[in-house]
Amino acid sequence: MRPIFEIANEIENDWANVHFAARPYLRAMHSLDKVTDYYGADSAVEILLYFGANAKSWRGPVARRIKQEIK
């Protein structure tokens, strides 16, 4: 898996109006490198799961590819 902050950068470039509920998790993803990292008390795995749960309105080929990657 590539670094999480790279994934976050790609999401920012593709998703013009990030949903307000997904924004805090995306912001945290910018500070993470790998799935074993932590952002405060939350693990990277939790942050990725919460982002995915709140990114339902993000669609398109890039969204499908990245959502599959973070699963």
C-alpha positions in Angstrom: 0.0 0.0 0.0 1.3 3.5 -0.8 1.6 6.1 1.9 -1.7 7.3 3.3 -0.7 11.0 2.8 -0.3 10.3 -0.9 -3.8 8.9 -1.1 -5.1 11.9 0.8 -3.4 14.3 -1.7 -5.1 12.4 -4.6 -8.5 12.6 -2.9 -8.0 16.4 -2.4 -7.2 16.7 -6.1 -10.2 14.7 -7.3 -13.0 15.5 -4.8 -13.9 19.2 -5.3 -16.4 19.5 -2.4 -15.4 17.1 0.3 -18.3 16.2 2.5 -18.2 17.9 5.9 -18.3 14.5 7.7 -15.3 13.1 5.7 -13.2 16.3 6.0 -11.7 15.6 9.5 -10.7 12.1 8.5 -9.1 13.3 5.3 -7.3 16.0 7.2 -5.9 13.3 9.6 -4.9 11.1 6.6 -2.5 13.9 5.5 -0.5 13.2 8.7 -0.3 9.4 8.2 2.2 7.3 6.4 1.2 3.7 7.0 -1.6 1.7 8.5 0.3 1.1 11.7 0.5 4.9 12.4 -1.7 6.8 14.9 -3.3 10.2 14.7 -3.9 11.1 18.3 -5.7 8.1 19.9 -7.1 6.9 16.6 -5.3 4.3 14.5 -4.8 4.8 10.8 -7.1 1.8 10.2 -9.9 3.5 12.1 -9.4 6.8 10.3 -9.5 5.0 6.9 -12.7 3.2 7.9 -14.4 6.3 9.1 -13.3 8.2 6.0 -14.8 5.4 3.8 -18.1 5.5 5.8 -18.4 9.3 5.2 -17.3 9.4 1.6 -20.4 7.8 0.1 -21.1 11.0 -2.0 -17.6 10.9 -3.7 -18.0 9.1 -7.0 -16.2 8.4 -10.2 -13.3 6.2 -11.4 -10.8 7.8 -9.0 -13.1 7.4 -6.1 -13.8 3.8 -6.9 -10.1 3.0 -7.3 -9.1 4.7 -4.0 -12.0 3.3 -2.0 -11.0 -0.2 -3.1 -7.4 0.6 -2.2 -8.2 1.7 1.3 -10.4 -1.3 2.0 
